[in-house]
Amino acid sequence: MASSAPAAAKPIGLLPAPIRGRLRRRCLEPGTAAPAAAAPRLRVSASAASSDVPDFLSSNWLETRKRKACGPRLDFNAQEAVEYQLEALKYNDQPRQDYGIEVMYEFAGFDPFERSTYFGRQFDLGQFERFRRLFHHSSYRVLLGHKERQILSCLWVEENRYKQRVWVRGSRPEEEEIFQFSMVQRVGGLWDGYWLTESLINDGDAFSSGIAY
């Protein structure tokens, strides 16, 4: 049942995750020091193209990539899975650049070989780089290194489907957005019992100014 009053998000520690096919290796704790296409292709605007997306690779990039991001855990319930992802985005660049986005990619429940509506519109998200750039080139970047967040409402759609709306205040002045997580618990197969993110949708038009992806 949806709740009307905002509630402060309860932080949980980021824990190691089991092996998954796309991005799995040894987990790192955030805070530890260490070295998609639209149906009609969207026009790239000047403002989007000039966004400060890190396009360079550090000298130790290959070595750090061997340590894969943590992902879904069988002992997470739906709320914990959402909180885990938000906490990773809050400390996005710890222990390495865009580690939080890697965690999000691990939780993403889309088929990498098909176009996905994970962000609301259809994108080809089979490559992590495309997924990463969408976070940097749109209003989703408010999630990266955000300063504050509150749960606005949550709803159990079905026994294995859960939605949560979250207000987020970013690190830049007057930067705030509302996002909706749609979580689904898989039944059967390799991911039986795991909560994965079906979609993460911004309340506004996240891609109104165009997107470089």
Beta strands, then each sheet from edge to edge (+ up, - down):
strand 1: 7-8
strand 2: 148-158
strand 3: 161-169
strand 4: 176-185
strand 5: 195-202
sheet 1: 1+ 2- 3+ 4- 5+
end
